[in-house]
């Protein structure tokens, strides 16, 4: 089965930077859109950024100009470079991907999440 594993979260001061990584593994035939979501305590999960297989990107208004999503197709990995972090960016960040396993339909997958805490 497909598995998404996030890494790179941690504690950082306001204005700092973090780089999140999410690697997909398993019997993967094709990976389509990949993205990052986040969920803060007491709030709904929201889309942070997404990138299609063709490289098109979209971002939440709150992170535009600060975050950059990218992918390495050879490594089945998506990244989220987060700069100028703010306390309101504190959340659990989840990797998400639309993936087709060999000879099967496209399904949506979630990683287990990585904690990002922005605090002085």
Secondary structure, 3 states (H helix, E strand, C coil): CCEEEEECCEEECCCCCEEEEEEEECCEEEEEEEEEEEECCCCCCEEEEEECCCCCEEECCCCCCCEEEEEEHHHCEEEEEECCCCHHHCEEEEEEEEEEECCCCEEEEECCCEEEEECC
